[in-house]
Each structure stands twice: as structure tokens, then as C-alpha cells.
Amino acid sequence: MKYMLIMRATDEALAKMMDTDFDEMLATIGRYNDELIRAGVLVAAEGLDDAAEGVVVDHSSEPPVVTDGPYGETKELFGGFYILNVASKEEAVEWARRAPFSGPGLKTEIRRVTTIDEFPQDNEWIQKERAWREATGQL
């Protein structure tokens, strides 16, 4: 099963993290990533750019409204993610507990990633996506 570990931080926690020596941060995260790789569970891991550089497309109206970041009412920003292929939610939780991110305002949200097999296989759009995934080596 695949699980996404969503790394979240408050503005204050993010600011404190930015005060950390960059090489030290890379080494700490690198050691954790190496553990995930050696365990054979890492599928993907990416950090995200500053929220002030992002945009939001709000689909509440027609046409959708595009707003530049930063996001006014956000209490916790989504700063990056890991996708792990593990046997259970409990294993995903254990990996999240071992992540080198600790302190007030830092959280990891864990969500299972659904698979194409969970959708109706007789649907033409699912069949097209399955064909694309097979052609690109994703299945």
C-alpha cells in the first residue's frame, strides 16, 4: 500500500527551520531518506517552494478565481511530501515518527494513496488511464 506523508508547519515553525544551517538540514534529511531507501519503501519525496511563490485556483465561482500566495488564512502550510510503499498504515506511522522534523508547529499528516484498481474497471476513462500507466511503466 502506498501512503503519503504530508509535511506541515506553521509559519513560526517554518521560520525557525529556515534559521537552521542548510548543510545540517540536508544531512539530517539525507540520513532519513537513506533509511527509507535502504528499507525499500521510498517511492517519492519532494519539498515545495515558498508558499509566497504559489497561486490558488478557487473553483467556488465561475470562472475560477486565481489568487497569488501567500495564503491569508492558512494556519499550517504543506511544505513537502513523501510517498512510501509499506505494508500497513501502522508502518507508515512508524516511518513518520522517525522523520527528523520535531518541535512545536510541525506535523506529518498520513493519507493512503488510492490505486487505479479501486475504481470501476469497465469505465472508459479508467481503461484509458490504465493503458497510459502501463505504457509509461507505472503499472
N, CA and C atoms as an extended XYZ file, in Angstrom:
417
Properties=species:S:1:pos:R:3:atomname:S:1:resname:S:1:resid:I:1 pbc="F F F"
N         0.835       -1.177        0.000 N   MET     1
C         0.000        0.000        0.000 CA  MET     1
C         0.881        1.243        0.000 C   MET     1
N         0.400        2.235       -0.699 N   LYS     2
C         1.135        3.495       -0.716 CA  LYS     2
C         0.479        4.465        0.259 C   LYS     2
N         1.332        5.192        0.968 N   TYR     3
C         0.882        6.235        1.880 CA  TYR     3
C         1.668        7.498        1.596 C   TYR     3
N         0.974        8.641        1.689 N   MET     4
C         1.629        9.931        1.549 CA  MET     4
C         1.825       10.519        2.936 C   MET     4
N         3.047       10.909        3.228 N   LEU     5
C         3.364       11.640        4.449 CA  LEU     5
C         3.447       13.103        4.048 C   LEU     5
N         2.512       13.903        4.535 N   ILE     6
C         2.431       15.310        4.174 CA  ILE     6
C         3.064       16.122        5.297 C   ILE     6
N         4.131       16.803        4.976 N   MET     7
C         4.865       17.569        5.969 CA  MET     7
C         4.231       18.954        6.075 C   MET     7
N         3.758       19.279        7.287 N   ARG     8
C         3.076       20.563        7.505 CA  ARG     8
C         3.777       21.338        8.605 C   ARG     8
N         3.721       22.658        8.496 N   ALA     9
C         4.350       23.516        9.503 CA  ALA     9
C         3.600       24.830        9.612 C   ALA     9
N         3.567       25.354       10.806 N   THR    10
C         3.034       26.705       10.993 CA  THR    10
C         4.066       27.695       10.463 C   THR    10
N         3.651       28.931       10.272 N   ASP    11
C         4.585       29.967        9.810 CA  ASP    11
C         5.770       30.094       10.764 C   ASP    11
N         5.479       30.034       12.072 N   GLU    12
C         6.538       30.180       13.080 CA  GLU    12
C         7.531       29.019       13.013 C   GLU    12
N         7.010       27.804       12.879 N   ALA    13
C         7.890       26.631       12.809 CA  ALA    13
C         8.732       26.667       11.543 C   ALA    13
N         8.128       27.103       10.442 N   LEU    14
C         8.855       27.204        9.182 CA  LEU    14
C         9.968       28.241        9.288 C   LEU    14
N         9.684       29.370        9.915 N   ALA    15
C        10.697       30.415       10.094 CA  ALA    15
C        11.861       29.892       10.931 C   ALA    15
N        11.553       29.134       11.982 N   LYS    16
C        12.606       28.565       12.828 CA  LYS    16
C        13.449       27.567       12.037 C   LYS    16
N        12.782       26.766       11.195 N   MET    17
C        13.508       25.798       10.384 CA  MET    17
C        14.448       26.498        9.406 C   MET    17
N        14.025       27.657        8.895 N   MET    18
C        14.849       28.410        7.945 CA  MET    18
C        16.108       28.969        8.616 C   MET    18
N        16.102       29.073        9.951 N   ASP    19
C        17.282       29.530       10.683 CA  ASP    19
C        18.315       28.425       10.857 C   ASP    19
N        17.929       27.178       10.554 N   THR    20
C        18.840       26.039       10.686 CA  THR    20
C        19.868       26.088        9.563 C   THR    20
N        21.097       25.706        9.875 N   ASP    21
C        22.153       25.634        8.866 CA  ASP    21
C        21.702       24.703        7.738 C   ASP    21
N        21.775       25.188        6.496 N   PHE    22
C        21.258       24.428        5.354 CA  PHE    22
C        21.968       23.093        5.184 C   PHE    22
N        23.298       23.069        5.315 N   ASP    23
C        24.046       21.812        5.175 CA  ASP    23
C        23.646       20.815        6.268 C   ASP    23
N        23.419       21.317        7.472 N   GLU    24
C        22.982       20.464        8.578 CA  GLU    24
C        21.601       19.871        8.282 C   GLU    24
N        20.704       20.723        7.751 N   MET    25
C        19.362       20.260        7.407 CA  MET    25
C        19.428       19.184        6.313 C   MET    25
N        20.252       19.419        5.283 N   LEU    26
C        20.393       18.433        4.209 CA  LEU    26
C        20.937       17.110        4.731 C   LEU    26
N        21.899       17.170        5.631 N   ALA    27
C        22.473       15.942        6.193 CA  ALA    27
C        21.434       15.180        7.011 C   ALA    27
N        20.666       15.892        7.809 N   THR    28
C        19.644       15.253        8.636 CA  THR    28
C        18.581       14.589        7.772 C   THR    28
N        18.062       15.329        6.797 N   ILE    29
C        17.041       14.779        5.910 CA  ILE    29
C        17.641       13.678        5.042 C   ILE    29
N        18.870       13.862        4.609 N   GLY    30
C        19.551       12.853        3.796 CA  GLY    30
C        19.683       11.516        4.511 C   GLY    30
N        20.008       11.554        5.802 N   ARG    31
C        20.117       10.305        6.577 CA  ARG    31
C        18.757        9.600        6.652 C   ARG    31
N        17.699       10.371        6.879 N   TYR    32
C        16.349        9.798        6.934 CA  TYR    32
C        15.970        9.204        5.573 C   TYR    32
N        16.217        9.963        4.506 N   ASN    33
C        15.912        9.465        3.166 CA  ASN    33
C        16.686        8.189        2.866 C   ASN    33
N        17.939        8.139        3.302 N   ASP    34
C        18.755        6.948        3.091 CA  ASP    34
C        18.158        5.738        3.820 C   ASP    34
N        17.632        5.943        5.026 N   GLU    35
C        16.959        4.853        5.739 CA  GLU    35
C        15.763        4.344        4.950 C   GLU    35
N        14.976        5.265        4.412 N   LEU    36
C        13.804        4.885        3.622 CA  LEU    36
C        14.224        4.105        2.374 C   LEU    36
N        15.276        4.559        1.720 N   ILE    37
C        15.776        3.889        0.513 CA  ILE    37
C        16.280        2.497        0.857 C   ILE    37
N        17.110        2.387        1.909 N   ARG    38
C        17.652        1.082        2.299 CA  ARG    38
C        16.554        0.105        2.709 C   ARG    38
N        15.463        0.622        3.281 N   ALA    39
C        14.334       -0.227        3.674 CA  ALA    39
C        13.464       -0.601        2.469 C   ALA    39
N        13.691        0.058        1.336 N   GLY    40
C        12.941       -0.249        0.126 CA  GLY    40
C        11.517        0.277        0.118 C   GLY    40
N        11.243        1.323        0.896 N   VAL    41
C         9.872        1.837        0.982 CA  VAL    41
C         9.671        3.193        0.307 C   VAL    41
N        10.743        3.887       -0.049 N   LEU    42
C        10.604        5.219       -0.635 CA  LEU    42
C        10.192        5.137       -2.096 C   LEU    42
N         9.080        5.803       -2.442 N   VAL    43
C         8.613        5.897       -3.819 CA  VAL    43
C         8.947        7.284       -4.364 C   VAL    43
N         8.698        8.323       -3.562 N   ALA    44
C         8.960        9.700       -3.984 CA  ALA    44
C         9.086       10.578       -2.753 C   ALA    44
N         9.811       11.673       -2.898 N   ALA    45
C         9.944       12.659       -1.821 CA  ALA    45
C        10.298       13.988       -2.463 C   ALA    45
N         9.536       15.007       -2.136 N   GLU    46
C         9.787       16.331       -2.697 CA  GLU    46
C         9.449       17.402       -1.672 C   GLU    46
N        10.212       18.468       -1.696 N   GLY    47
C         9.891       19.653       -0.922 CA  GLY    47
C         9.184       20.637       -1.842 C   GLY    47
N         8.525       21.610       -1.251 N   LEU    48
C         7.821       22.609       -2.043 CA  LEU    48
C         8.443       23.983       -1.843 C   LEU    48
N         8.369       24.797       -2.871 N   ASP    49
C         8.881       26.149       -2.833 CA  ASP    49
C         8.055       26.989       -1.850 C   ASP    49
N         8.537       28.156       -1.538 N   ASP    50
C         7.879       29.093       -0.632 CA  ASP    50
C         6.434       29.334       -1.078 C   ASP    50
N         5.501       29.281       -0.143 N   ALA    51
C         4.080       29.488       -0.445 CA  ALA    51
C         3.822       30.853       -1.066 C   ALA    51
N         4.672       31.832       -0.776 N   ALA    52
C         4.504       33.160       -1.351 CA  ALA    52
C         4.679       33.141       -2.870 C   ALA    52
N         5.329       32.105       -3.387 N   GLU    53
C         5.539       31.976       -4.829 CA  GLU    53
C         4.408       31.207       -5.503 C   GLU    53
N         3.495       30.635       -4.721 N   GLY    54
C         2.417       29.823       -5.271 CA  GLY    54
C         1.186       30.637       -5.613 C   GLY    54
N         0.230       29.972       -6.198 N   VAL    55
C        -1.065       30.561       -6.502 CA  VAL    55
C        -2.150       29.571       -6.097 C   VAL    55
N        -3.355       30.081       -5.906 N   VAL    56
C        -4.515       29.260       -5.600 CA  VAL    56
C        -5.536       29.486       -6.703 C   VAL    56
N        -6.086       28.395       -7.224 N   VAL    57
C        -7.199       28.480       -8.163 CA  VAL    57
C        -8.432       28.066       -7.371 C   VAL    57
N        -9.308       29.039       -7.111 N   ASP    58
C       -10.513       28.821       -6.307 CA  ASP    58
C       -11.677       28.519       -7.247 C   ASP    58
N       -12.204       27.306       -7.136 N   HIS    59
C       -13.277       26.851       -8.015 CA  HIS    59
C       -14.665       27.137       -7.442 C   HIS    59
N       -14.744       28.033       -6.466 N   SER    60
C       -16.042       28.365       -5.850 CA  SER    60
C       -16.930       29.177       -6.768 C   SER    60
N       -16.353       29.781       -7.781 N   SER    61
C       -17.142       30.606       -8.687 CA  SER    61
C       -16.817       30.226      -10.122 C   SER    61
N       -17.586       30.795      -11.030 N   GLU    62
C       -17.364       30.543      -12.448 CA  GLU    62
C       -17.130       31.878      -13.124 C   GLU    62
N       -16.030       32.178      -13.730 N   PRO    63
C       -14.885       31.284      -13.840 CA  PRO    63
C       -14.104       31.213      -12.527 C   PRO    63
N       -13.261       30.187      -12.372 N   PRO    64
C       -12.444       30.101      -11.160 CA  PRO    64
C       -11.576       31.342      -10.984 C   PRO    64
N       -11.328       31.709       -9.724 N   VAL    65
C       -10.535       32.890       -9.395 CA  VAL    65
C        -9.124       32.450       -9.007 C   VAL    65
N        -8.137       33.115       -9.591 N   VAL    66
C        -6.737       32.818       -9.298 CA  VAL    66
C        -6.200       33.899       -8.376 C   VAL    66
N        -5.590       33.465       -7.246 N   THR    67
C        -5.045       34.388       -6.258 CA  THR    67
C        -3.588       34.035       -6.012 C   THR    67
N        -2.733       35.053       -5.958 N   ASP    68
C        -1.324       34.825       -5.629 CA  ASP    68
C        -1.182       34.477       -4.155 C   ASP    68
N        -0.138       33.678       -3.812 N   GLY    69
C         0.198       33.410       -2.421 CA  GLY    69
C         0.819       34.656       -1.818 C   GLY    69
N         1.126       34.729       -0.535 N   PRO    70
C         0.854       33.650        0.422 CA  PRO    70
C        -0.629       33.582        0.773 C   PRO    70
N        -1.014       32.539        1.401 N   TYR    71
C        -2.406       32.249        1.686 CA  TYR    71
C        -2.792       32.884        3.009 C   TYR    71
N        -3.743       33.816        2.964 N   GLY    72
C        -4.094       34.630        4.112 CA  GLY    72
C        -4.492       33.892        5.367 C   GLY    72
N        -5.372       32.903        5.284 N   GLU    73
C        -5.902       32.287        6.491 CA  GLU    73
C        -5.291       30.926        6.800 C   GLU    73
N        -4.218       30.563        6.133 N   THR    74
C        -3.613       29.256        6.356 CA  THR    74
C        -2.927       29.217        7.715 C   THR    74
N        -3.247       28.220        8.492 N   LYS    75
C        -2.613       28.042        9.806 CA  LYS    75
C        -1.403       27.109        9.703 C   LYS    75
N        -1.451       26.177        8.752 N   GLU    76
C        -0.336       25.250        8.544 CA  GLU    76
C        -0.101       25.111        7.053 C   GLU    76
N         1.139       25.272        6.643 N   LEU    77
C         1.477       25.155        5.237 CA  LEU    77
C         1.971       23.751        4.923 C   LEU    77
N         1.639       23.273        3.764 N   PHE    78
C         2.074       21.993        3.234 CA  PHE    78
C         3.452       22.255        2.633 C   PHE    78
N         4.505       21.712        3.250 N   GLY    79
C         5.866       22.050        2.841 CA  GLY    79
C         6.574       21.014        2.001 C   GLY    79
N         6.030       19.806        1.944 N   GLY    80
C         6.656       18.751        1.170 CA  GLY    80
C         5.956       17.441        1.453 C   GLY    80
N         6.424       16.386        0.789 N   PHE    81
C         5.773       15.100        0.981 CA  PHE    81
C         6.726       13.948        0.711 C   PHE    81
N         6.352       12.812        1.237 N   TYR    82
C         6.973       11.526        0.936 CA  TYR    82
C         5.857       10.608        0.480 C   TYR    82
N         6.138        9.749       -0.461 N   ILE    83
C         5.227        8.648       -0.767 CA  ILE    83
C         5.996        7.373       -0.473 C   ILE    83
N         5.411        6.570        0.414 N   LEU    84
C         6.032        5.320        0.839 CA  LEU    84
C         5.176        4.148        0.397 C   LEU    84
N         5.820        3.052        0.063 N   ASN    85
C         5.122        1.818       -0.255 CA  ASN    85
C         5.399        0.867        0.906 C   ASN    85
N         4.432        0.746        1.797 N   VAL    86
C         4.592       -0.031        3.026 CA  VAL    86
C         3.445       -1.027        3.169 C   VAL    86
N         3.558       -1.910        4.129 N   ALA    87
C         2.566       -2.971        4.313 CA  ALA    87
C         1.291       -2.505        5.001 C   ALA    87
N         1.372       -1.410        5.764 N   SER    88
C         0.204       -1.022        6.556 CA  SER    88
C         0.281        0.451        6.950 C   SER    88
N        -0.853        0.972        7.421 N   LYS    89
C        -0.885        2.337        7.944 CA  LYS    89
C         0.033        2.444        9.159 C   LYS    89
N         0.065        1.393        9.958 N   GLU    90
C         0.914        1.409       11.155 CA  GLU    90
C         2.390        1.575       10.786 C   GLU    90
N         2.816        0.921        9.705 N   GLU    91
C         4.203        1.077        9.271 CA  GLU    91
C         4.452        2.507        8.788 C   GLU    91
N         3.494        3.089        8.078 N   ALA    92
C         3.623        4.480        7.638 CA  ALA    92
C         3.749        5.400        8.847 C   ALA    92
N         2.955        5.138        9.886 N   VAL    93
C         3.016        5.938       11.116 CA  VAL    93
C         4.401        5.812       11.746 C   VAL    93
N         4.951        4.616       11.781 N   GLU    94
C         6.285        4.429       12.366 CA  GLU    94
C         7.345        5.211       11.604 C   GLU    94
N         7.258        5.205       10.279 N   TRP    95
C         8.212        5.996        9.498 CA  TRP    95
C         8.030        7.486        9.767 C   TRP    95
N         6.791        7.933        9.888 N   ALA    96
C         6.534        9.352       10.181 CA  ALA    96
C         7.097        9.734       11.541 C   ALA    96
N         6.984        8.842       12.502 N   ARG    97
C         7.535        9.122       13.840 CA  ARG    97
C         9.047        9.275       13.805 C   ARG    97
N         9.695        8.595       12.882 N   ARG    98
C        11.151        8.635       12.776 CA  ARG    98
C        11.652        9.823       11.961 C   ARG    98
N        10.753       10.535       11.310 N   ALA    99
C        11.167       11.675       10.485 CA  ALA    99
C        11.889       12.711       11.345 C   ALA    99
N        12.919       13.327       10.801 N   PRO   100
C        13.733       14.263       11.585 CA  PRO   100
C        13.133       15.655       11.702 C   PRO   100
N        11.838       15.732       11.816 N   PHE   101
C        11.159       17.019       11.934 CA  PHE   101
C        10.444       17.025       13.272 C   PHE   101
N        10.937       17.797       14.202 N   SER   102
C        10.274       17.811       15.504 CA  SER   102
C        10.254       19.224       16.053 C   SER   102
N         9.253       19.484       16.862 N   GLY   103
C         9.136       20.776       17.507 CA  GLY   103
C         7.734       21.318       17.378 C   GLY   103
N         7.452       22.358       18.128 N   PRO   104
C         6.130       22.977       18.082 CA  PRO   104
C         5.799       23.460       16.672 C   PRO   104
N         4.582       23.171       16.218 N   GLY   105
C         4.130       23.643       14.925 CA  GLY   105
C         4.467       22.754       13.745 C   GLY   105
N         5.136       21.622       13.990 N   LEU   106
C         5.481       20.702       12.906 CA  LEU   106
C         4.626       19.447       13.022 C   LEU   106
N         4.000       19.056       11.928 N   LYS   107
C         3.133       17.882       11.910 CA  LYS   107
C         3.353       17.100       10.630 C   LYS   107
N         3.044       15.818       10.688 N   THR   108
C         3.031       14.984        9.498 CA  THR   108
C         1.645       14.363        9.383 C   THR   108
N         0.960       14.656        8.307 N   GLU   109
C        -0.340       14.043        8.027 CA  GLU   109
C        -0.086       12.809        7.165 C   GLU   109
N        -0.775       11.717        7.454 N   ILE   110
C        -0.586       10.471        6.716 CA  ILE   110
C        -1.900       10.111        6.031 C   ILE   110
N        -1.827        9.929        4.720 N   ARG   111
C        -3.014        9.577        3.944 CA  ARG   111
C        -2.673        8.432        2.996 C   ARG   111
N        -3.573        7.455        2.909 N   ARG   112
C        -3.366        6.354        1.972 CA  ARG   112
C        -3.590        6.874        0.564 C   ARG   112
N        -2.760        6.438       -0.368 N   VAL   113
C        -2.893        6.792       -1.772 CA  VAL   113
C        -3.726        5.695       -2.436 C   VAL   113
N        -4.850        6.076       -3.009 N   THR   114
C        -5.701        5.078       -3.656 CA  THR   114
C        -5.044        4.604       -4.953 C   THR   114
N        -5.435        3.420       -5.400 N   THR   115
C        -4.879        2.868       -6.629 CA  THR   115
C        -5.953        2.812       -7.702 C   THR   115
N        -5.522        2.693       -8.930 N   ILE   116
C        -6.448        2.607      -10.053 CA  ILE   116
C        -7.325        1.362       -9.942 C   ILE   116
N        -6.843        0.337       -9.263 N   ASP   117
C        -7.607       -0.906       -9.103 CA  ASP   117
C        -8.867       -0.715       -8.255 C   ASP   117
N        -8.956        0.388       -7.533 N   GLU   118
C       -10.108        0.638       -6.674 CA  GLU   118
C       -11.267        1.295       -7.406 C   GLU   118
N       -11.091        1.607       -8.682 N   PHE   119
C       -12.131        2.256       -9.473 CA  PHE   119
C       -12.768        1.239      -10.418 C   PHE   119
N       -13.965        1.522      -10.913 N   PRO   120
C       -14.648        0.574      -11.808 CA  PRO   120
C       -13.811        0.316      -13.069 C   PRO   120
N       -13.416       -0.927      -13.268 N   GLN   121
C       -12.511       -1.261      -14.369 CA  GLN   121
C       -13.197       -1.251      -15.738 C   GLN   121
N       -14.523       -1.191      -15.751 N   ASP   122
C       -15.228       -1.144      -17.025 CA  ASP   122
C       -15.459        0.297      -17.505 C   ASP   122
N       -15.003        1.282      -16.742 N   ASN   123
C       -15.150        2.687      -17.109 CA  ASN   123
C       -14.116        3.030      -18.182 C   ASN   123
N       -14.564        3.709      -19.259 N   GLU   124
C       -13.649        4.009      -20.371 CA  GLU   124
C       -12.471        4.883      -19.948 C   GLU   124
N       -12.688        5.801      -19.011 N   TRP   125
C       -11.611        6.695      -18.584 CA  TRP   125
C       -10.596        5.956      -17.726 C   TRP   125
N       -11.075        5.037      -16.922 N   ILE   126
C       -10.162        4.205      -16.127 CA  ILE   126
C        -9.346        3.320      -17.071 C   ILE   126
N        -9.981        2.781      -18.090 N   GLN   127
C        -9.267        1.940      -19.054 CA  GLN   127
C        -8.191        2.741      -19.787 C   GLN   127
N        -8.513        3.991      -20.165 N   LYS   128
C        -7.523        4.845      -20.833 CA  LYS   128
C        -6.359        5.165      -19.899 C   LYS   128
N        -6.685        5.467      -18.646 N   GLU   129
C        -5.610        5.765      -17.702 CA  GLU   129
C        -4.751        4.526      -17.450 C   GLU   129
N        -5.385        3.363      -17.313 N   ARG   130
C        -4.638        2.123      -17.102 CA  ARG   130
C        -3.687        1.879      -18.279 C   ARG   130
N        -4.163        2.092      -19.502 N   ALA   131
C        -3.318        1.908      -20.684 CA  ALA   131
C        -2.131        2.862      -20.648 C   ALA   131
N        -2.381        4.123      -20.263 N   TRP   132
C        -1.295        5.101      -20.147 CA  TRP   132
C        -0.294        4.678      -19.078 C   TRP   132
N        -0.797        4.246      -17.924 N   ARG   133
C         0.092        3.807      -16.845 CA  ARG   133
C         0.932        2.606      -17.277 C   ARG   133
N         0.324        1.674      -17.979 N   GLU   134
C         1.080        0.503      -18.465 CA  GLU   134
C         2.128        0.924      -19.471 C   GLU   134
N         1.770        1.847      -20.374 N   ALA   135
C         2.710        2.301      -21.419 CA  ALA   135
C         3.890        3.070      -20.828 C   ALA   135
N         3.670        3.736      -19.686 N   THR   136
C         4.748        4.525      -19.088 CA  THR   136
C         5.450        3.785      -17.947 C   THR   136
N         5.127        2.502      -17.772 N   GLY   137
C         5.803        1.696      -16.758 CA  GLY   137
C         5.335        1.945      -15.333 C   GLY   137
N         4.180        2.565      -15.177 N   GLN   138
C         3.673        2.846      -13.835 CA  GLN   138
C         2.851        1.696      -13.266 C   GLN   138
N         2.528        0.722      -14.092 N   LEU   139
C         1.808       -0.474      -13.624 CA  LEU   139
C         2.604       -1.705      -13.962 C   LEU   139
